[in-house]
Amino acid sequence: MVSQKITVNNPSGLHLRPAGILCNEAIKYSSAITFTFEGGIANAKSVLSVLGACVKCGDEIELVCEGADEQEALKALTDAISSGLGE
């Protein structure tokens, strides 16, 4: 298991479009990918779960990847979030 904290810098947070981009990136990997935010856990492969976390701009989440390709998944997702998820 690997994890990393990262700050979401999208102006509107993880609304539908960036949540979809995050999920599309996460489903490329066989590892279980979740993130924790304000005591809750969201499945990064589920758009509804990501939207339900209500992550806003400037919020810090902790990505957690567990599985065979966990290192690659963590790097890809942190890169995607850092780049703004298409915004």
C-alpha positions in Angstrom: 0.0 0.0 0.0 1.2 3.5 -0.9 -0.3 6.8 -0.1 0.3 10.5 -0.7 -1.4 13.7 0.4 -2.2 16.2 -2.4 -4.0 19.5 -2.6 -6.8 19.8 -5.1 -6.2 23.0 -7.1 -9.2 23.0 -9.5 -11.0 26.3 -9.2 -14.4 24.4 -8.8 -13.0 21.4 -6.9 -13.9 17.9 -7.9 -17.2 18.6 -9.7 -18.5 16.3 -12.5 -15.9 16.9 -15.3 -12.7 16.6 -13.2 -14.3 13.7 -11.2 -14.9 11.9 -14.4 -11.3 12.5 -15.5 -10.0 11.2 -12.2 -12.2 8.1 -12.4 -11.1 7.4 -16.0 -7.5 7.6 -14.9 -8.1 5.4 -11.9 -9.9 2.6 -13.7 -6.8 2.0 -15.9 -5.1 0.3 -12.9 -5.9 -3.0 -11.2 -5.0 -1.6 -7.8 -7.7 -0.5 -5.3 -7.6 3.3 -5.3 -9.3 5.4 -2.7 -8.9 8.7 -1.1 -9.6 10.0 2.3 -11.1 13.5 3.0 -12.5 14.9 6.2 -12.7 11.4 7.8 -14.5 9.8 4.9 -13.2 7.4 2.3 -14.1 7.7 -1.4 -13.6 5.1 -4.2 -11.6 6.9 -6.9 -13.0 4.6 -9.5 -16.6 5.7 -8.8 -17.8 9.1 -10.1 -20.6 9.1 -7.5 -18.2 8.3 -4.7 -15.8 11.1 -5.8 -18.7 13.6 -6.1 -20.1 12.6 -2.7 -16.8 13.6 -1.0 -17.5 17.2 -1.9 -13.9 18.2 -2.4 -13.4 21.9 -3.0 -10.5 23.9 -4.3 -7.7 24.0 -1.8 -8.8 20.9 0.0 -6.2 18.3 0.8 -6.9 14.6 0.1 -4.9 11.5 0.8 -4.7 9.1 -2.1 -4.3 5.4 -1.2 -3.4 2.8 -3.8 -3.1 -0.9 -3.0 -2.3 -3.6 -5.5 0.1 -4.9 -8.1 0.5 -1.5 -9.9 0.1 0.8 -6.9 3.2 2.9 -7.5 2.3 3.6 -11.1 -1.3 4.4 -10.2 -0.3 6.8 -7.4 2.1 8.6 -9.7 -0.5 8.9 -12.5 -3.2 10.2 -10.2 -1.1 12.7 -8.4 0.2 14.0 -11.8 -3.4 14.3 -13.0 -4.6 16.1 -9.9 -1.5 18.4 -9.9 -2.2 19.3 -13.6 -5.8 20.4 -12.8 -7.7 17.4 -14.2 -8.3 19.1 -17.5 -9.2 22.6 -16.2 
